[in-house]
Structure formats: C-alpha cells, structure tokens
Amino acid sequence: MRERFQQYQRIVVKVGTSTLTYENGQLHLQRIGDLVQELADLQNRGKEMILVTSGAGGTGANRMGLKKKPDTLPQKQALAAIGQGVLMHIYEKFFSEYGKIVAQILLTREDLDDRPRYLNAVNALSALLQMGVLPIINENDTVATHELKFGDNDTLSALVAGVVDADLLIVLSDVDGFYEKDPRQYPEAKLMKEVRSITEQMEENSINRGTSFSSGGMLTKLRAARICMNEGIPMVIANSSEKNIIRRIMEGENIGTLFIPQKQKVPARKKWLAFGKVQQGILTVDKGCEKALLYAGKSLLPSGITQVEGEFNCGDVVVVRNQQGQEIARGICNYDSEELHKIIGRQSGEIQAILGYKSYDEAIHRDNLLVTE
C-alpha cells in the first residue's frame, strides 16, 4: 500500500504537544519550522494538506509560567484561549515565509454531531482547499465542555480525515510507531510495521500518557486508527523527530506503523453516521438479523430487533448491537422509541395493525445504515 502514497492528493497531518514542545513546555521552534517547511513543500507539489494541531493549552500554560495544565475546566479554557492566539501567530509567521496562506478552524464535537453544522464544516474545508489555503484545525477548548469535547486531537484528526475524504492520515508523535508493548517499560518490545486489525489486547497494552502537557497517548492513537480503518483511510504513526518524516512517508518509505483499512471508503451519504456521538438510542438485534446486516447488506427490519434502549425520535441516529453487546452498525431510525417498543419482533406486514399506520417497512433502511463492526 505504501507505494501508492506518492499518488495521494489529500493528506491530514496531526502533530501532538510532544512534537511542538520541549519537555519543559517551551515551544520547539526548530521542529515547528521543519514541519511547516515540509507541509509547504508538499503543497507546492500540488498536494492538499490539512494540519490538525495540539498545543494550545500547553502553550497558554507556558505563557502564564505554569509547569503543568490546571485541573479545572474554566482554567483550561482560559489557557487554551491564550495559547490558541500564540500558536496560530507562530504558524502564520512560519508559513508566510513560504508564501502560504493558512486558516484557523476550531471545532467541538457538537459541530460534527449536528448534521447542518457538519455539512457547514465540510463545505468550509472544501472551499479553503479549493482556494489553496492550508487549514489548521484544533479543538475549540475555549468553549467546549466535557460533553462536547473530542477528548484528544488524535480522535479529532481521524474524524477530520473522514470529513475531508482524505487519502491518508499521518499522526506524528514522540514514538517510532506502535509497539507490541510500551518500549519505555519493555526495551525488548518490537515495532509493528503494519497493523490490519486492532485487538483488545493491543488497547490494554497501550494505556499510557504522554508529557504533562499532552492529553493523549498510544491508546488514543489506536482509537483514531480504528476510526480511520472503518472509514477506509490508511493511517501512519511515526516519530516527528525523524528528519523529513512527512516527505519520507509520502515517498513510500517503510517508516513508522501503517494501519491498513480492510474496507473501502465510506460513501459520502453515509459519512456523517461515522462521526456522531450516537447517544440517542440502542437497538439490540438477534443473530439472524446480525448476519443479514453484516454479510448481506440488508435493511434492519423490526422483526430482527430484540430490545430498544433510550428515548429517541424518528430521524435520530441509533446504535445497533448484537446479542453480545458489541456495536455492529449505526443508522437513522424510521420510527421513534415508543413506536419501536410496540413493533419489535413483529413482521413488517403487522405494523399497520399495531400502530394504526405504517410509515416504513424498515426500522432502518440500508441506505441510511453504516456497518461499523
């Protein structure tokens, strides 16, 4: 797959706090300069580059003379407001040296959960890329509450890659890639050059944090990789300290860890389903229905549903789970929760008699269903 990277046109690059700063929290200006030079040069080749950056909170904390970020949300938001301006000013200064125009985009989780706002984000990013502008994206920590946060910019970068229909996501960090164990604790741990599926064991072995200014670790990167693989987008984790790391990845060099998707890219009409928080409701289905959804591309009929959880309306996005409680799909429901409670386990031909009307034969039509298993 790496040999195709040279042909890829739209690339998302994510940089973490550990890439942008020294261990003492001060900005690593040389590394930022190298990063900007690579992105500008790739844009000169005709590539469409999108940068997802961390570091606003850490930059704000450093500007205020703090050794670590505070614990309270208002203080974190205040430092993010300070740091966003400082960080963007630095990016603007570096990119302007190469004649590049950049635009800052701040997102919250709600921006991608809400369908109209999601479409606005898609259209704005598309317009910027068409203008030859390089978008710089960060989470809007200044206004986001815990309920509206992505939680980390690894997740944000994976979602952005899906929003812009990227060909590749490159996640730069302070490690060489994904190891079978934490190499800081187990020096004998082996670097995995390719990953085709993410297991629970991998996640259990990756519960660690980065620097005192960062919000993620390898676990968040694995979760980002899972999102990308479900979207049909390859993702590479690599060490930002390597010379010309982005160019070398784009030229197909076997560096870092490549997460290879097993699926084709998600169709545009279903793409939003991959991003929503999907907290409105849960439908549990029987084994036969599970097979029909996963392997036959069928719609979800009321007859295959065994349980309905939560309160939701017609048109809301719901999770579909199997009997073991595993999410296998998500989709836009044709009936509200009260109606579904009355018709689960029943044939479509019985809906009219039970409800007094029948809007649809399906609980979720296959065109509005995204398999996530």
Secondary structure, 3 states (H helix, E strand, C coil): CHHHHHHCCEEEEEECHHHHECCCCCECHHHHHHHHHHHHHHHHCCCEEEEEECCHHHHHHHHCCCCCCCCCHHHHHHHHHHHHHHHHHHHHHHHHCCCCCEEEEEECHHHHHCHHHHHHHHHHHHHHHHCCCEEEEEECCCCCCHHHCCCCHHHHHHHHHHHCCCCEEEEEECCCCEECCCCCCCCCCCEECEECCCCHHHHHCCCCCCCCCCCCCHHHHHHHHHHHHHHCCCEEEEECCCCCHHHHHHCCCCCCEEECCCCCCCCHHHHHHHCCCCCCCEEEECHHHHHHHHHCCCCECHHHEEEEECCCCCCCEEEEECCCCCEEEEEECCCCHHHHHHHCCCCHHHHHHHHCCCCCCCCECHHHEEECC
